[in-house]
Amino acid sequence: MATASRRSRDRGSRGEARLPLPSVRGADQMTRPIVLGAGPAGSVAAMLLARAGAEPILIDRQVEVGDAICGGFMSWRTAASLRALGSDPLTLGARPVTRLRQYSGERVAEADLPEPAYGLSRKALDTALRASAVQCGARLEIDRARSVKEGEIEGERRSWHSPAIFLATGKHDVRGEARARNSGNLALGLRVRLPPSSELERLVGDAIELHLFEGGYAGIVLQEGGNGNVCLALRKSALAEAGGDPWDLLRKVATDNPHFASRLALADAEEPVDTIGAVPYGWTARKTSHGIYRLGDQAAVIPSLAGEGMAIALASGQAAARAYLAGESAELFQRRFAQRAARPVRVAEKLWHLAETSRGAAGLTLAASAFPELARLAMKMSRI
Ligand SMILES: Cc1cc2nc3c(=O)[nH]c(=O)nc-3n(C[C@H](O)[C@H](O)[C@H](O)COP(=O)(O)OP(=O)(O)OC[C@H]3O[C@@H](n4cnc5c(N)ncnc54)[C@H](O)[C@@H]3O)c2cc1C
């Protein structure tokens, strides 16, 4: 099977020109697919490639798996994909989440989630997925890519060559294949953790909380060990407007949002606030370079309000590995995946635009409180 699929891959399913084999050192490097980035998208792709005997090389810049800035809300779709891949969120320590609680100013609305979801730190999830990829036979290499082009990754340690590169560097762009920054939707992400406490349990419990306010939102969920994860997405300019100090920005948001303030009061003010700038919400790769399969946030960036980025990461990792193994070109995979991601990304963008104005946020909260079914429908429509 491996031989047949390799032959058809060389031809390209749409007759695209075959990529000339690069002049490289080791023979194995000429054919082994390379996955760049061991986040959820890359690890899953590497896992499936390894299971099929394709002997992938998985490259990440970090030796120690970090705790990526993320809301840490694992949708029921993400959880289902994870189970299908052989990991149960509960065995990773995830906290069940059964309700959505939405705030704007003093207003509160609550709705049951269509299906149970989870709160899990990215450190726990990414560690488990990376370990599974390695266990399945992916060769893990630590290097930081400086640039990528067809057939070649220029790393800090060395250069890597392969006719098939799976670009899974997530939030981080790599020179040569950086995402276009032409959307007006660049967002800033902030994250602060809350230590476990009975007050935090009482306030948040088994809900995913969305605090909507002018210019953005905060998502709060409990994760393994009862830790709280507070993650905000705001317009990119918000930090500069608050004087450049993330804690000042958090306090500013708390001033007008009493429910958010009561949660933030449980944070240790000595804790650093993690930040990530210029997340291109709504960006989708409809095209790609020959032999470069784009995954996760390098394939489509769904506004984080939907809590579906990890599901997109897993879905694209699986789809790209299958496409490669079936001999499908990267170009065809990318077109197909863009079509698949279009509806959830569009719905999430609409919700994000509504939520980031105080009127829209109030309207959304009123609608969710009068018609919880509407909130559930919006949640379903924004799933991959
Ligand atoms: C504020 C915010 C909140 C969010 N909240 C949620 C949520 O609650 N639920 C949800 O499902 N999604 C959420 N998301 C989206 C989610 O975080 C992403 O969609 C997801 O992390 C994408 O996974 P990935 O594998 O594509 O990339 P990443 O998780 O970003 O992983 C990329 C990997 O590539 C490595 N890497 C990067 N650059 C290089 C390089 N040059 N060389 C080598 N290695 C490199 C990194 O070390 C990392 O391991 C949120 C996003 C933001 C911004």
Ligand as a Chemical Component Dictionary entry (heavy atoms), coordinates in Angstrom:
data_LIG
# 
_chem_comp.id                   LIG 
_chem_comp.type                 NON-POLYMER 
_chem_comp.pdbx_formal_charge   0 
_chem_comp.three_letter_code    LIG 
# 
loop_
_chem_comp_atom.comp_id 
_chem_comp_atom.atom_id 
_chem_comp_atom.alt_atom_id 
_chem_comp_atom.type_symbol 
_chem_comp_atom.charge 
_chem_comp_atom.model_Cartn_x 
_chem_comp_atom.model_Cartn_y 
_chem_comp_atom.model_Cartn_z 
_chem_comp_atom.pdbx_ordinal 
LIG C1  C1  C 0 -6.973  33.748 22.763 1  
LIG C2  C2  C 0 -7.236  32.381 22.194 2  
LIG C3  C3  C 0 -8.093  31.510 22.859 3  
LIG C4  C4  C 0 -8.371  30.253 22.311 4  
LIG N1  N1  N 0 -9.221  29.411 22.963 5  
LIG C5  C5  C 0 -9.536  28.204 22.425 6  
LIG C6  C6  C 0 -10.411 27.311 23.115 7  
LIG O1  O1  O 0 -10.887 27.571 24.205 8  
LIG N2  N2  N 0 -10.702 26.122 22.498 9  
LIG C7  C7  C 0 -10.196 25.778 21.288 10 
LIG O2  O2  O 0 -10.519 24.685 20.783 11 
LIG N3  N3  N 0 -9.329  26.591 20.639 12 
LIG C8  C8  C 0 -8.995  27.787 21.172 13 
LIG N4  N4  N 0 -8.104  28.609 20.537 14 
LIG C9  C9  C 0 -7.503  28.165 19.279 15 
LIG C10 C10 C 0 -6.381  27.136 19.487 16 
LIG O3  O3  O 0 -5.482  27.580 20.471 17 
LIG C11 C11 C 0 -5.635  26.923 18.180 18 
LIG O4  O4  O 0 -6.551  26.817 17.124 19 
LIG C12 C12 C 0 -4.768  25.667 18.239 20 
LIG O5  O5  O 0 -3.767  25.812 19.195 21 
LIG C13 C13 C 0 -4.121  25.389 16.899 22 
LIG O6  O6  O 0 -3.299  24.270 17.012 23 
LIG P1  P1  P 0 -2.039  24.086 16.072 24 
LIG O7  O7  O 0 -1.548  22.707 16.283 25 
LIG O8  O8  O 0 -2.391  24.538 14.695 26 
LIG O9  O9  O 0 -0.965  25.157 16.576 27 
LIG P2  P2  P 0 -0.276  25.452 17.985 28 
LIG O10 O10 O 0 -1.085  24.914 19.075 29 
LIG O11 O11 O 0 0.019   26.909 17.977 30 
LIG O12 O12 O 0 1.086   24.616 17.918 31 
LIG C14 C14 C 0 2.130   24.990 17.075 32 
LIG C15 C15 C 0 3.391   24.205 17.410 33 
LIG O13 O13 O 0 4.401   24.577 16.481 34 
LIG C16 C16 C 0 5.617   24.867 17.161 35 
LIG N5  N5  N 0 6.326   25.885 16.387 36 
LIG C17 C17 C 0 5.919   27.163 16.123 37 
LIG N6  N6  N 0 6.810   27.800 15.364 38 
LIG C18 C18 C 0 7.804   26.924 15.126 39 
LIG C19 C19 C 0 9.023   27.004 14.402 40 
LIG N7  N7  N 0 9.395   28.109 13.762 41 
LIG N8  N8  N 0 9.834   25.900 14.356 42 
LIG C20 C20 C 0 9.489   24.760 15.003 43 
LIG N9  N9  N 0 8.351   24.647 15.723 44 
LIG C21 C21 C 0 7.519   25.693 15.765 45 
LIG C22 C22 C 0 5.175   25.368 18.542 46 
LIG O14 O14 O 0 6.202   25.174 19.508 47 
LIG C23 C23 C 0 3.939   24.503 18.803 48 
LIG O15 O15 O 0 4.278   23.292 19.443 49 
LIG C24 C24 C 0 -7.775  29.866 21.084 50 
LIG C25 C25 C 0 -6.898  30.738 20.421 51 
LIG C26 C26 C 0 -6.620  31.980 20.969 52 
LIG C27 C27 C 0 -5.679  32.893 20.261 53 
# 
loop_
_chem_comp_bond.comp_id 
_chem_comp_bond.atom_id_1 
_chem_comp_bond.atom_id_2 
_chem_comp_bond.value_order 
_chem_comp_bond.pdbx_ordinal 
LIG C1  C2  SING 1  
LIG C2  C3  SING 2  
LIG C2  C26 DOUB 3  
LIG C3  C4  DOUB 4  
LIG C4  N1  SING 5  
LIG C4  C24 SING 6  
LIG N1  C5  DOUB 7  
LIG C5  C6  SING 8  
LIG C5  C8  SING 9  
LIG C6  O1  DOUB 10 
LIG C6  N2  SING 11 
LIG N2  C7  SING 12 
LIG C7  O2  DOUB 13 
LIG C7  N3  SING 14 
LIG N3  C8  DOUB 15 
LIG C8  N4  SING 16 
LIG N4  C9  SING 17 
LIG N4  C24 SING 18 
LIG C9  C10 SING 19 
LIG C10 O3  SING 20 
LIG C10 C11 SING 21 
LIG C11 O4  SING 22 
LIG C11 C12 SING 23 
LIG C12 O5  SING 24 
LIG C12 C13 SING 25 
LIG C13 O6  SING 26 
LIG O6  P1  SING 27 
LIG P1  O7  DOUB 28 
LIG P1  O8  SING 29 
LIG P1  O9  SING 30 
LIG O9  P2  SING 31 
LIG P2  O10 DOUB 32 
LIG P2  O11 SING 33 
LIG P2  O12 SING 34 
LIG O12 C14 SING 35 
LIG C14 C15 SING 36 
LIG C15 O13 SING 37 
LIG C15 C23 SING 38 
LIG O13 C16 SING 39 
LIG C16 N5  SING 40 
LIG C16 C22 SING 41 
LIG N5  C17 SING 42 
LIG N5  C21 SING 43 
LIG C17 N6  DOUB 44 
LIG N6  C18 SING 45 
LIG C18 C19 SING 46 
LIG C18 C21 DOUB 47 
LIG C19 N7  SING 48 
LIG C19 N8  DOUB 49 
LIG N8  C20 SING 50 
LIG C20 N9  DOUB 51 
LIG N9  C21 SING 52 
LIG C22 O14 SING 53 
LIG C22 C23 SING 54 
LIG C23 O15 SING 55 
LIG C24 C25 DOUB 56 
LIG C25 C26 SING 57 
LIG C26 C27 SING 58 
# 
